[in-house]
Amino acid sequence: MTFRPRHHLLFLPCWLAAAAGAWAADTDSRRAAVEQTLDRSPLCQGLGSFYWEIGDRRGPLARGSRGSPGARQIGADTVMPIASASKWVFGAYAAERYDGRLPPQAVQALQMQAGDDRLQHRSCVRSKTVAECLAQGDNGGRDPAHVGHFSYGGGHAQKLAVALGLGDLDLAALNRDLHRVLPAAAGIDYRSPQPAGGMAASANGYAAFLRGLMGGSLQLGHLLGAEAVCTQPGSCPGAVRSPVPRPWHYSLHHWVEDGPGDDGAFSSAGAFGFYPWISADRQLYGILARQALERAAGVASARCGAALRRAWVSGEVQDGPAPQADGTPLAAGPAVEAVPGNGRSRPLLEAWRRRRGGE
């Protein structure tokens, strides 16, 4: 038998090498667009020290740290309170507990339409259990007029957690249960017994959770954007209150960034500046991680984070305001938990620091 080489196979290693080189060049150009956006975009100035990362299901594609000389530096392993980024994690936890088949009452709670909107976060600073937090003041109160209408707040999750049997668990027991049900959240911990805002994580820890959502190992990964509801009072029938002046929708404990000029990403930014996201096509994730006490820190992080996402996807520097569909500048930032100027965030952050210092 005469051996006839398959000449196209001989060229395969060359083709693969060329493809790998093109991919590396493409990644380099995208990273350069992100770095220049960080340097030039007004949306990314004045944020202090922060860490950013963009990746896919396999891991980080680009990342880095920014900060003023002499200031505390934020890295991939810096643990910090994540405030409302906790909501996404608890939404995933609930989806696992119900094996992806959420009953109507759970869907309503995760949509923030259960009427349980009276919880005051700072009243739970010293609470040791979920039930103890719910029992403080009027935290467990329900407004019948708000049932079936979007009303942003942490009480919905607090009551759902009790219904799931978490009411009497202390922090150690809550964390054991969280990590048992959600192995992808092994790098995320409760620091306050508040499912909607009491967790802490590093960017590394939260990125593993996002990759779990993208990779299909978590039930909520198949439900991103599902059961989304209108959130804007004035334009949505019955909507009570939203922290965002944008016509976005709210899914199962995460936002859908689907307003005019937005890209449909899923996100759950927190009051202290921690902004995680997954692209609408579920191919990319990102995090902008910082810890700040200024008013609307989450808004600022989300504006910058969305600009970095646009820079990576387009490969072009984003050095102006976020665009609307008609090309005019976007005045309001992405859907996040805006922090009222009443000092409400400070007791939570300071309590987290005290707990951490006592470990």
C-alpha positions in Angstrom: 0.0 0.0 0.0 1.4 3.4 -0.9 1.1 6.0 1.8 -0.3 9.3 0.6 0.1 12.1 3.0 -2.9 14.2 3.6 -1.4 17.6 2.8 -4.1 19.6 4.4 -3.4 17.9 7.7 0.2 18.9 7.4 -0.8 22.5 7.4 -3.2 22.2 10.4 -0.5 23.0 13.0 0.3 26.2 11.0 -3.4 27.1 10.9 -3.8 26.6 14.6 -0.7 28.6 15.3 -2.0 31.4 13.1 -5.5 31.3 14.8 -3.9 31.4 18.2 -1.8 34.4 17.2 -4.8 36.2 15.9 -6.8 35.4 19.1 -3.9 36.7 21.2 -3.7 39.9 19.0 -7.4 40.3 19.3 -7.3 39.9 23.1 -4.4 42.4 23.3 -6.3 45.0 21.3 -9.4 44.6 23.4 -7.4 44.9 26.6 -5.7 48.0 25.2 -9.2 49.5 24.5 -10.2 48.7 28.1 -7.0 50.3 29.5 -7.4 53.4 27.5 -11.0 53.6 28.5 -9.9 53.5 32.1 -7.5 56.3 31.4 -9.7 58.5 29.3 -13.4 57.9 30.1 -15.0 60.4 32.5 -17.1 57.5 33.8 -14.0 55.8 35.2 -12.4 58.7 36.9 -12.4 59.5 40.7 -13.2 55.9 41.7 -10.2 55.5 44.1 -8.7 52.1 44.3 -10.4 49.3 42.4 -9.9 45.9 40.7 -11.4 45.0 37.3 -11.7 41.8 35.5 -13.2 40.5 32.2 -13.4 36.8 31.5 -15.2 33.9 29.9 -16.3 30.5 31.1 -12.6 29.3 31.2 -11.4 32.2 33.4 -10.0 35.7 33.3 -9.1 37.2 29.9 -7.9 40.5 31.2 -7.6 42.2 34.6 -5.9 44.8 36.6 -5.8 47.1 39.6 -6.1 50.9 39.6 -5.5 53.3 42.5 -3.8 56.4 43.7 -0.2 56.0 44.9 -0.1 55.3 48.6 -3.8 54.3 48.8 -5.0 50.9 49.7 -4.8 48.7 46.7 -7.6 46.4 45.7 -6.7 43.0 44.1 -8.3 39.9 42.9 -8.2 38.3 46.4 -9.3 41.4 48.4 -12.4 40.5 50.4 -15.0 43.2 50.8 -18.7 43.6 51.6 -20.7 43.3 48.3 -24.1 44.7 49.5 -26.7 44.1 46.8 -24.4 41.8 44.8 -25.6 39.4 47.4 -29.0 39.3 45.8 -27.8 37.4 42.7 -26.2 34.8 45.0 -29.3 34.3 47.0 -31.4 34.1 43.8 -29.1 31.3 42.7 -29.4 29.6 46.1 -33.2 29.7 46.0 -33.2 28.3 42.4 -31.0 25.4 43.5 -33.2 24.7 46.6 -36.3 24.5 44.3 -34.3 22.5 41.6 -35.0 25.2 39.0 -38.8 25.0 39.4 -39.5 28.0 41.5 -43.0 28.2 42.9 -45.1 31.3 42.4 -44.4 32.7 45.9 -40.6 32.4 45.4 -40.8 34.0 42.0 -42.7 36.9 43.4 -40.2 37.4 46.2 -37.2 37.3 43.8 -39.0 39.8 41.6 -39.5 42.0 44.6 -43.3 41.9 44.1 -44.2 40.2 47.4 -45.1 43.4 49.2 -42.4 42.7 51.8 -40.6 46.0 51.4 -40.3 47.5 54.9 -36.9 46.0 56.0 -34.4 48.6 57.2 -30.9 47.2 56.7 -29.2 49.0 59.5 -31.7 47.7 62.1 -30.1 44.2 61.5 -26.5 45.2 62.1 -26.4 43.3 65.5 -28.8 40.5 64.5 -27.4 37.0 64.8 -30.0 35.2 62.6 -32.2 35.8 59.6 -35.4 35.5 61.8 -33.9 37.9 64.4 -33.3 40.5 61.7 -36.8 40.0 60.3 -38.3 40.5 63.8 -36.7 43.9 64.3 -39.1 46.8 64.2 -41.4 46.6 61.2 -39.0 44.6 59.1 -41.5 41.7 58.7 -44.3 44.0 57.7 -46.1 43.5 54.4 -48.0 46.2 52.4 -51.0 44.5 50.7 -51.2 47.3 48.2 -47.7 46.5 47.0 -48.2 42.8 46.4 -47.8 42.1 42.7 -45.9 45.4 42.1 -42.2 46.0 42.0 -40.9 47.6 45.2 -37.2 47.4 45.7 -36.0 46.2 49.1 -34.4 43.4 51.1 -37.5 42.2 53.0 -38.7 39.9 50.2 -35.5 37.8 50.4 -35.5 37.9 54.2 -39.0 36.3 54.3 -38.2 33.8 51.6 -35.1 32.7 53.5 -37.2 32.0 56.6 -39.6 30.0 54.4 -36.6 28.0 53.1 -35.8 27.1 56.7 -32.9 29.5 57.3 -34.5 31.6 60.0 -32.7 30.2 63.0 -29.3 29.7 61.4 -26.4 31.8 62.6 -23.7 33.0 60.3 -21.5 29.9 60.5 -24.5 27.7 59.7 -25.7 30.0 56.9 -22.3 29.8 55.3 -22.1 26.0 55.6 -25.5 25.7 54.0 -24.7 28.3 51.3 -21.6 26.4 50.2 -23.3 23.0 50.4 -26.0 24.1 48.0 -23.9 26.4 45.9 -20.3 25.0 45.6 -19.6 27.7 43.0 -20.1 30.3 45.8 -17.4 28.8 48.0 -15.6 32.1 47.9 -18.6 34.1 49.1 -19.7 34.4 52.8 -22.5 35.8 54.9 -21.2 38.6 57.2 -24.7 39.7 58.2 -27.8 37.5 58.2 -29.3 39.4 55.3 -29.6 37.4 52.1 -30.3 40.5 50.0 -27.2 42.5 51.2 -25.1 40.8 53.9 -22.4 38.9 52.0 -18.7 39.5 51.4 -16.5 38.2 48.7 -13.3 38.8 46.7 -13.4 39.3 43.0 -11.9 35.9 42.6 -14.6 34.3 44.7 -17.5 36.1 42.9 -16.0 35.4 39.5 -16.2 31.6 40.2 -19.9 32.1 40.9 -20.4 34.0 37.7 -18.7 31.3 35.7 -20.9 28.7 37.4 -23.9 30.7 36.1 -22.5 30.9 32.6 -21.4 27.3 32.4 -24.8 25.9 33.2 -23.9 24.2 36.5 -26.4 26.4 38.4 -30.1 26.4 37.8 -30.2 30.2 37.7 -27.9 30.1 34.8 -30.7 28.8 32.7 -33.1 31.4 34.1 -31.1 34.6 33.6 -33.5 37.3 32.5 -36.5 35.0 33.1 -39.7 36.3 34.7 -38.4 39.9 34.3 -40.7 42.7 35.5 -41.0 46.4 34.7 -39.6 48.6 37.5 -40.1 52.2 36.8 -42.8 54.1 38.8 -44.8 56.3 36.5 -44.3 54.2 33.4 -45.0 50.7 34.9 -48.5 50.1 36.3 -48.3 49.9 40.0 -44.5 50.0 40.4 -43.7 51.4 43.8 -40.0 52.3 43.9 -36.8 51.6 42.1 -33.3 52.8 42.8 -32.7 53.3 39.1 -34.1 56.1 36.8 -33.8 53.8 33.8 -36.5 51.7 32.2 -34.8 48.4 33.0 -36.4 45.1 34.1 -35.8 43.0 37.2 -35.5 39.3 36.9 -34.9 36.7 39.6 -32.8 38.8 42.0 -30.8 40.4 39.2 -31.2 43.3 36.9 -31.5 43.2 33.1 -29.8 46.2 31.6 -32.3 46.6 28.7 -33.0 50.3 28.5 -32.6 52.4 25.3 -28.9 52.2 24.3 -28.0 49.5 26.8 -26.7 46.1 25.9 -29.0 43.7 27.8 -26.4 42.6 30.3 -27.3 40.9 33.6 -26.0 42.5 36.8 -26.4 43.1 40.5 -24.3 46.1 41.7 -23.9 46.8 45.4 -24.0 50.0 47.4 -20.3 50.0 48.3 -19.1 49.8 44.6 -19.0 46.1 43.8 -20.4 45.6 40.3 -20.6 42.1 38.7 -22.1 41.4 35.3 -22.7 38.7 32.6 -23.1 39.7 29.0 -26.5 39.2 27.3 -25.1 36.4 25.2 -23.7 34.7 28.4 -20.2 34.6 26.8 -18.5 37.1 29.1 -18.5 38.1 32.7 -16.9 41.1 34.4 -16.4 42.6 37.8 -15.4 46.0 39.0 -14.6 45.7 42.7 -14.1 48.5 45.1 -15.1 49.5 48.6 -16.3 53.0 49.1 -18.6 55.0 51.4 -19.6 57.8 49.1 -23.1 58.3 48.0 -24.1 56.1 45.0 -20.8 54.2 44.9 -22.6 51.4 43.1 -23.9 53.8 40.4 -20.4 55.0 39.7 -18.9 51.5 39.5 -21.6 50.3 37.2 -21.2 53.2 34.8 -17.5 52.6 34.5 -18.0 48.8 34.4 -20.5 49.1 31.5 -18.0 51.3 29.6 -15.3 48.7 30.1 -17.7 46.0 28.7 -18.4 48.2 25.6 -14.7 48.7 25.1 -14.0 45.0 25.3 -16.8 43.9 23.0 -16.2 46.6 20.4 -12.4 46.8 20.7 -12.8 50.6 20.7 -12.0 53.1 23.4 -15.0 54.5 25.2 -14.1 58.0 26.2 -17.4 59.7 26.4 -20.7 59.4 28.3 -22.6 56.1 27.8 -24.7 56.4 24.6 -28.5 56.2 24.4 -30.2 54.6 21.4 -30.4 58.0 19.7 -26.8 58.8 20.3 -27.4 61.4 23.0 -25.5 61.1 26.3 -27.0 58.9 29.0 -27.6 61.0 32.1 -28.6 58.2 34.5 -26.4 55.2 35.3 -27.1 51.5 35.0 -29.4 49.7 37.3 -27.8 49.6 40.8 -28.6 50.1 44.4 -28.4 53.8 44.8 -27.4 54.8 48.3 -29.5 57.6 49.9 -27.5 60.4 51.5 -28.7 59.4 55.0 -25.7 57.5 56.3 -27.5 54.2 55.9 -24.6 52.4 54.3 -22.0 53.5 56.9 -23.3 51.4 59.8 -23.4 48.2 57.6 -19.9 48.7 56.4 -18.5 49.6 59.8 -20.2 46.5 61.3 -18.7 44.3 58.6 -15.3 45.7 59.5 -15.8 45.1 63.2 -16.9 41.5 62.5 -13.9 40.9 60.3 -11.5 42.4 62.9 -12.8 40.0 65.5 -12.1 36.9 63.4 
